[in-house]
Amino acid sequence: MYRMNSNIFSINEDIVVSEKKFIRLNHWLRSISITVEEVPYPEITKQEGLIGFSTLSLMRD
């Protein structure tokens, strides 16, 4: 976080959740055929964590 690493959360190989303000990153991910679910989540840095730390575990088959 302190080194400006990207704050994204991978759902699977083709879908990620990303902060909507990461315009260039989200555009690049889409250009390589990754689905980007954008969320307004700028406050996560105040918690000193990333999106993955604030999500609940998902049960996957």
Distance bins in CASP14 RR format, pairs under 12 A and 6 or more apart:
PFRMAT RR
TARGET T0000
AUTHOR 0000-0000-0000
RMODE 2
METHOD distances of the structure
MODEL  1
1 7 1 0 0 1 0 0 0 0 0 0 0
1 19 0 0 0 0 0 1 0 0 0 0 0
1 44 0 0 0 0 1 0 0 0 0 0 0
1 45 1 0 1 0 0 0 0 0 0 0 0
1 46 0 0 0 0 0 1 0 0 0 0 0
1 47 0 0 0 0 1 0 0 0 0 0 0
1 48 1 0 0 1 0 0 0 0 0 0 0
1 49 1 0 1 0 0 0 0 0 0 0 0
1 50 1 0 0 1 0 0 0 0 0 0 0
1 51 0 0 0 0 0 1 0 0 0 0 0
1 52 0 0 0 0 0 1 0 0 0 0 0
1 53 0 0 0 0 0 1 0 0 0 0 0
2 45 0 0 0 0 1 0 0 0 0 0 0
2 48 0 0 0 0 1 0 0 0 0 0 0
2 49 0 0 0 0 0 1 0 0 0 0 0
2 50 0 0 0 0 0 1 0 0 0 0 0
4 22 0 0 0 0 0 1 0 0 0 0 0
4 25 0 0 0 0 0 1 0 0 0 0 0
4 45 0 0 0 0 0 1 0 0 0 0 0
5 22 0 0 0 0 0 1 0 0 0 0 0
5 25 0 0 0 0 0 1 0 0 0 0 0
5 45 0 0 0 0 0 1 0 0 0 0 0
5 49 0 0 0 0 0 1 0 0 0 0 0
5 50 1 0 0 1 0 0 0 0 0 0 0
5 51 0 0 0 0 0 1 0 0 0 0 0
6 16 0 0 0 0 1 0 0 0 0 0 0
6 17 0 0 0 0 0 1 0 0 0 0 0
6 18 1 0 0 1 0 0 0 0 0 0 0
6 19 0 0 0 0 1 0 0 0 0 0 0
6 21 0 0 0 0 0 1 0 0 0 0 0
6 22 1 0 0 1 0 0 0 0 0 0 0
6 24 0 0 0 0 0 1 0 0 0 0 0
6 25 1 0 1 0 0 0 0 0 0 0 0
6 26 0 0 0 0 1 0 0 0 0 0 0
6 28 0 0 0 0 0 1 0 0 0 0 0
6 29 0 0 0 0 1 0 0 0 0 0 0
6 36 0 0 0 0 0 1 0 0 0 0 0
6 50 0 0 0 0 1 0 0 0 0 0 0
6 51 0 0 0 0 1 0 0 0 0 0 0
6 52 0 0 0 0 0 1 0 0 0 0 0
7 16 0 0 0 0 0 1 0 0 0 0 0
7 17 0 0 0 0 1 0 0 0 0 0 0
7 18 1 0 0 1 0 0 0 0 0 0 0
7 19 1 0 1 0 0 0 0 0 0 0 0
7 20 0 0 0 0 0 1 0 0 0 0 0
7 21 0 0 0 0 1 0 0 0 0 0 0
7 22 1 0 0 1 0 0 0 0 0 0 0
7 25 0 0 0 0 1 0 0 0 0 0 0
7 26 0 0 0 0 0 1 0 0 0 0 0
7 38 0 0 0 0 0 1 0 0 0 0 0
7 39 0 0 0 0 0 1 0 0 0 0 0
7 41 1 0 0 1 0 0 0 0 0 0 0
7 42 0 0 0 0 1 0 0 0 0 0 0
7 43 0 0 0 0 0 1 0 0 0 0 0
7 44 1 0 0 1 0 0 0 0 0 0 0
7 45 1 0 0 1 0 0 0 0 0 0 0
7 47 0 0 0 0 0 1 0 0 0 0 0
7 48 0 0 0 0 0 1 0 0 0 0 0
7 49 0 0 0 0 1 0 0 0 0 0 0
7 50 1 0 1 0 0 0 0 0 0 0 0
7 51 1 0 1 0 0 0 0 0 0 0 0
7 52 0 0 0 0 1 0 0 0 0 0 0
7 53 0 0 0 0 1 0 0 0 0 0 0
7 54 0 0 0 0 0 1 0 0 0 0 0
7 55 0 0 0 0 0 1 0 0 0 0 0
8 15 0 0 0 0 0 1 0 0 0 0 0
8 16 1 0 1 0 0 0 0 0 0 0 0
8 17 1 0 0 1 0 0 0 0 0 0 0
8 18 1 0 1 0 0 0 0 0 0 0 0
8 19 1 0 0 1 0 0 0 0 0 0 0
8 20 0 0 0 0 0 1 0 0 0 0 0
8 22 1 0 0 1 0 0 0 0 0 0 0
8 25 1 0 0 1 0 0 0 0 0 0 0
8 26 0 0 0 0 1 0 0 0 0 0 0
8 28 0 0 0 0 0 1 0 0 0 0 0
8 29 1 0 0 1 0 0 0 0 0 0 0
8 34 0 0 0 0 1 0 0 0 0 0 0
8 35 0 0 0 0 0 1 0 0 0 0 0
8 36 0 0 0 0 1 0 0 0 0 0 0
8 37 0 0 0 0 1 0 0 0 0 0 0
8 38 0 0 0 0 0 1 0 0 0 0 0
8 39 0 0 0 0 0 1 0 0 0 0 0
8 41 0 0 0 0 0 1 0 0 0 0 0
8 44 0 0 0 0 0 1 0 0 0 0 0
8 50 0 0 0 0 1 0 0 0 0 0 0
8 51 1 0 0 1 0 0 0 0 0 0 0
8 52 0 0 0 0 1 0 0 0 0 0 0
8 55 0 0 0 0 0 1 0 0 0 0 0
9 15 0 0 0 0 1 0 0 0 0 0 0
9 16 1 0 0 1 0 0 0 0 0 0 0
9 17 1 0 1 0 0 0 0 0 0 0 0
9 18 1 0 0 1 0 0 0 0 0 0 0
9 19 0 0 0 0 1 0 0 0 0 0 0
9 36 0 0 0 0 0 1 0 0 0 0 0
9 37 0 0 0 0 1 0 0 0 0 0 0
9 38 0 0 0 0 0 1 0 0 0 0 0
9 39 0 0 0 0 1 0 0 0 0 0 0
9 41 0 0 0 0 1 0 0 0 0 0 0
9 44 0 0 0 0 0 1 0 0 0 0 0
9 49 0 0 0 0 0 1 0 0 0 0 0
9 50 1 0 0 1 0 0 0 0 0 0 0
9 51 1 0 1 0 0 0 0 0 0 0 0
9 52 1 0 1 0 0 0 0 0 0 0 0
9 53 0 0 0 0 1 0 0 0 0 0 0
9 54 0 0 0 0 1 0 0 0 0 0 0
9 55 1 0 0 1 0 0 0 0 0 0 0
9 56 0 0 0 0 0 1 0 0 0 0 0
9 57 0 0 0 0 0 1 0 0 0 0 0
9 58 0 0 0 0 0 1 0 0 0 0 0
10 16 1 0 1 0 0 0 0 0 0 0 0
10 17 0 0 0 0 1 0 0 0 0 0 0
10 18 0 0 0 0 1 0 0 0 0 0 0
10 29 0 0 0 0 0 1 0 0 0 0 0
10 34 0 0 0 0 1 0 0 0 0 0 0
10 35 0 0 0 0 0 1 0 0 0 0 0
10 36 0 0 0 0 0 1 0 0 0 0 0
10 37 0 0 0 0 0 1 0 0 0 0 0
10 50 0 0 0 0 0 1 0 0 0 0 0
10 51 0 0 0 0 1 0 0 0 0 0 0
10 52 0 0 0 0 1 0 0 0 0 0 0
10 55 0 0 0 0 0 1 0 0 0 0 0
10 58 0 0 0 0 0 1 0 0 0 0 0
10 60 0 0 0 0 0 1 0 0 0 0 0
11 17 1 0 0 1 0 0 0 0 0 0 0
11 18 0 0 0 0 0 1 0 0 0 0 0
11 34 0 0 0 0 0 1 0 0 0 0 0
11 35 0 0 0 0 1 0 0 0 0 0 0
11 36 0 0 0 0 0 1 0 0 0 0 0
11 37 1 0 0 1 0 0 0 0 0 0 0
11 51 0 0 0 0 0 1 0 0 0 0 0
11 52 0 0 0 0 0 1 0 0 0 0 0
11 55 0 0 0 0 1 0 0 0 0 0 0
11 58 1 0 0 1 0 0 0 0 0 0 0
11 60 0 0 0 0 1 0 0 0 0 0 0
12 34 0 0 0 0 1 0 0 0 0 0 0
12 35 0 0 0 0 1 0 0 0 0 0 0
12 37 0 0 0 0 0 1 0 0 0 0 0
12 58 0 0 0 0 1 0 0 0 0 0 0
12 60 1 0 0 1 0 0 0 0 0 0 0
12 61 0 0 0 0 0 1 0 0 0 0 0
13 32 0 0 0 0 0 1 0 0 0 0 0
13 33 0 0 0 0 0 1 0 0 0 0 0
13 34 0 0 0 0 1 0 0 0 0 0 0
13 35 0 0 0 0 0 1 0 0 0 0 0
14 29 0 0 0 0 0 1 0 0 0 0 0
14 30 0 0 0 0 0 1 0 0 0 0 0
14 32 0 0 0 0 0 1 0 0 0 0 0
14 33 1 0 0 1 0 0 0 0 0 0 0
14 34 1 0 1 0 0 0 0 0 0 0 0
14 35 1 0 1 0 0 0 0 0 0 0 0
14 36 0 0 0 0 0 1 0 0 0 0 0
14 37 0 0 0 0 0 1 0 0 0 0 0
15 29 0 0 0 0 1 0 0 0 0 0 0
15 30 0 0 0 0 0 1 0 0 0 0 0
15 33 0 0 0 0 0 1 0 0 0 0 0
15 34 1 0 0 1 0 0 0 0 0 0 0
15 35 1 0 1 0 0 0 0 0 0 0 0
15 36 1 0 0 1 0 0 0 0 0 0 0
15 37 1 0 0 1 0 0 0 0 0 0 0
15 38 0 0 0 0 0 1 0 0 0 0 0
15 58 0 0 0 0 0 1 0 0 0 0 0
15 60 0 0 0 0 0 1 0 0 0 0 0
16 22 0 0 0 0 0 1 0 0 0 0 0
16 25 0 0 0 0 1 0 0 0 0 0 0
16 26 0 0 0 0 1 0 0 0 0 0 0
16 28 0 0 0 0 0 1 0 0 0 0 0
16 29 1 0 0 1 0 0 0 0 0 0 0
16 30 0 0 0 0 0 1 0 0 0 0 0
16 32 0 0 0 0 0 1 0 0 0 0 0
16 33 0 0 0 0 0 1 0 0 0 0 0
16 34 1 0 0 1 0 0 0 0 0 0 0
16 35 1 0 0 1 0 0 0 0 0 0 0
16 36 1 0 1 0 0 0 0 0 0 0 0
16 37 1 0 0 1 0 0 0 0 0 0 0
16 38 0 0 0 0 1 0 0 0 0 0 0
16 39 0 0 0 0 0 1 0 0 0 0 0
16 51 0 0 0 0 1 0 0 0 0 0 0
16 52 0 0 0 0 0 1 0 0 0 0 0
17 26 0 0 0 0 0 1 0 0 0 0 0
17 29 0 0 0 0 0 1 0 0 0 0 0
17 34 0 0 0 0 0 1 0 0 0 0 0
17 35 0 0 0 0 1 0 0 0 0 0 0
17 36 1 0 0 1 0 0 0 0 0 0 0
17 37 1 0 1 0 0 0 0 0 0 0 0
17 38 1 0 0 1 0 0 0 0 0 0 0
17 39 1 0 1 0 0 0 0 0 0 0 0
17 40 0 0 0 0 0 1 0 0 0 0 0
17 41 0 0 0 0 1 0 0 0 0 0 0
17 44 0 0 0 0 0 1 0 0 0 0 0
17 50 0 0 0 0 0 1 0 0 0 0 0
17 51 1 0 1 0 0 0 0 0 0 0 0
17 52 0 0 0 0 1 0 0 0 0 0 0
17 54 0 0 0 0 0 1 0 0 0 0 0
17 55 1 0 0 1 0 0 0 0 0 0 0
17 58 0 0 0 0 0 1 0 0 0 0 0
18 24 0 0 0 0 0 1 0 0 0 0 0
18 25 1 0 0 1 0 0 0 0 0 0 0
18 26 1 0 1 0 0 0 0 0 0 0 0
18 27 0 0 0 0 0 1 0 0 0 0 0
18 28 0 0 0 0 0 1 0 0 0 0 0
18 29 1 0 0 1 0 0 0 0 0 0 0
18 30 0 0 0 0 0 1 0 0 0 0 0
18 34 0 0 0 0 1 0 0 0 0 0 0
18 35 0 0 0 0 0 1 0 0 0 0 0
18 36 1 0 1 0 0 0 0 0 0 0 0
18 37 1 0 0 1 0 0 0 0 0 0 0
18 38 1 0 1 0 0 0 0 0 0 0 0
18 39 1 0 0 1 0 0 0 0 0 0 0
18 40 0 0 0 0 0 1 0 0 0 0 0
18 41 0 0 0 0 1 0 0 0 0 0 0
18 42 0 0 0 0 0 1 0 0 0 0 0
18 44 0 0 0 0 0 1 0 0 0 0 0
18 50 0 0 0 0 0 1 0 0 0 0 0
18 51 1 0 0 1 0 0 0 0 0 0 0
18 52 0 0 0 0 0 1 0 0 0 0 0
19 25 0 0 0 0 1 0 0 0 0 0 0
19 26 0 0 0 0 1 0 0 0 0 0 0
19 36 0 0 0 0 0 1 0 0 0 0 0
19 37 0 0 0 0 0 1 0 0 0 0 0
19 38 1 0 0 1 0 0 0 0 0 0 0
19 39 1 0 0 1 0 0 0 0 0 0 0
19 40 1 0 0 1 0 0 0 0 0 0 0
19 41 1 0 1 0 0 0 0 0 0 0 0
19 42 1 0 0 1 0 0 0 0 0 0 0
19 43 0 0 0 0 0 1 0 0 0 0 0
19 44 1 0 0 1 0 0 0 0 0 0 0
19 45 0 0 0 0 1 0 0 0 0 0 0
19 50 0 0 0 0 1 0 0 0 0 0 0
19 51 1 0 0 1 0 0 0 0 0 0 0
19 52 0 0 0 0 0 1 0 0 0 0 0
19 54 0 0 0 0 0 1 0 0 0 0 0
20 26 1 0 0 1 0 0 0 0 0 0 0
20 27 0 0 0 0 0 1 0 0 0 0 0
20 36 0 0 0 0 1 0 0 0 0 0 0
20 37 0 0 0 0 1 0 0 0 0 0 0
20 38 1 1 0 0 0 0 0 0 0 0 0
20 39 1 0 0 1 0 0 0 0 0 0 0
20 40 1 0 1 0 0 0 0 0 0 0 0
20 41 1 0 0 1 0 0 0 0 0 0 0
20 42 0 0 0 0 1 0 0 0 0 0 0
20 51 0 0 0 0 0 1 0 0 0 0 0
21 38 0 0 0 0 1 0 0 0 0 0 0
21 39 0 0 0 0 0 1 0 0 0 0 0
21 40 0 0 0 0 1 0 0 0 0 0 0
21 41 0 0 0 0 1 0 0 0 0 0 0
21 42 1 0 0 1 0 0 0 0 0 0 0
21 43 0 0 0 0 0 1 0 0 0 0 0
21 44 0 0 0 0 0 1 0 0 0 0 0
21 45 0 0 0 0 0 1 0 0 0 0 0
22 28 0 0 0 0 1 0 0 0 0 0 0
22 29 0 0 0 0 1 0 0 0 0 0 0
22 30 0 0 0 0 0 1 0 0 0 0 0
22 36 0 0 0 0 1 0 0 0 0 0 0
22 38 0 0 0 0 1 0 0 0 0 0 0
22 39 0 0 0 0 0 1 0 0 0 0 0
22 40 0 0 0 0 0 1 0 0 0 0 0
22 41 0 0 0 0 0 1 0 0 0 0 0
22 42 0 0 0 0 0 1 0 0 0 0 0
22 51 0 0 0 0 0 1 0 0 0 0 0
23 29 0 0 0 0 0 1 0 0 0 0 0
23 30 0 0 0 0 0 1 0 0 0 0 0
23 36 0 0 0 0 0 1 0 0 0 0 0
23 38 0 0 0 0 1 0 0 0 0 0 0
24 30 0 0 0 0 0 1 0 0 0 0 0
24 31 0 0 0 0 0 1 0 0 0 0 0
24 36 0 0 0 0 0 1 0 0 0 0 0
25 31 0 0 0 0 0 1 0 0 0 0 0
25 32 0 0 0 0 0 1 0 0 0 0 0
25 34 0 0 0 0 0 1 0 0 0 0 0
25 36 0 0 0 0 1 0 0 0 0 0 0
25 38 0 0 0 0 0 1 0 0 0 0 0
26 32 0 0 0 0 0 1 0 0 0 0 0
26 34 0 0 0 0 1 0 0 0 0 0 0
26 35 0 0 0 0 0 1 0 0 0 0 0
26 36 1 0 1 0 0 0 0 0 0 0 0
26 37 0 0 0 0 1 0 0 0 0 0 0
26 38 1 0 0 1 0 0 0 0 0 0 0
26 39 0 0 0 0 0 1 0 0 0 0 0
27 34 0 0 0 0 0 1 0 0 0 0 0
27 36 0 0 0 0 1 0 0 0 0 0 0
27 38 0 0 0 0 0 1 0 0 0 0 0
28 34 0 0 0 0 1 0 0 0 0 0 0
28 36 0 0 0 0 1 0 0 0 0 0 0
29 35 0 0 0 0 1 0 0 0 0 0 0
29 36 1 0 1 0 0 0 0 0 0 0 0
29 37 0 0 0 0 0 1 0 0 0 0 0
29 38 0 0 0 0 0 1 0 0 0 0 0
30 36 1 0 1 0 0 0 0 0 0 0 0
30 37 0 0 0 0 0 1 0 0 0 0 0
30 38 0 0 0 0 0 1 0 0 0 0 0
37 51 0 0 0 0 0 1 0 0 0 0 0
37 55 0 0 0 0 0 1 0 0 0 0 0
38 51 0 0 0 0 0 1 0 0 0 0 0
39 51 1 0 0 1 0 0 0 0 0 0 0
39 52 0 0 0 0 0 1 0 0 0 0 0
39 54 0 0 0 0 0 1 0 0 0 0 0
39 55 0 0 0 0 0 1 0 0 0 0 0
40 51 0 0 0 0 0 1 0 0 0 0 0
41 47 0 0 0 0 0 1 0 0 0 0 0
41 49 0 0 0 0 0 1 0 0 0 0 0
41 50 0 0 0 0 1 0 0 0 0 0 0
41 51 1 0 0 1 0 0 0 0 0 0 0
41 52 0 0 0 0 0 1 0 0 0 0 0
41 53 0 0 0 0 0 1 0 0 0 0 0
41 54 0 0 0 0 1 0 0 0 0 0 0
41 55 0 0 0 0 0 1 0 0 0 0 0
42 51 0 0 0 0 0 1 0 0 0 0 0
43 49 0 0 0 0 0 1 0 0 0 0 0
43 51 0 0 0 0 0 1 0 0 0 0 0
43 54 0 0 0 0 1 0 0 0 0 0 0
44 50 1 0 0 1 0 0 0 0 0 0 0
44 51 1 0 0 1 0 0 0 0 0 0 0
44 52 0 0 0 0 1 0 0 0 0 0 0
44 53 0 0 0 0 1 0 0 0 0 0 0
44 54 1 0 0 1 0 0 0 0 0 0 0
44 55 0 0 0 0 0 1 0 0 0 0 0
45 51 0 0 0 0 0 1 0 0 0 0 0
45 53 0 0 0 0 0 1 0 0 0 0 0
45 54 0 0 0 0 0 1 0 0 0 0 0
46 54 0 0 0 0 0 1 0 0 0 0 0
47 53 1 0 0 1 0 0 0 0 0 0 0
47 54 1 0 0 1 0 0 0 0 0 0 0
48 54 0 0 0 0 0 1 0 0 0 0 0
49 55 0 0 0 0 0 1 0 0 0 0 0
52 58 0 0 0 0 0 1 0 0 0 0 0
END
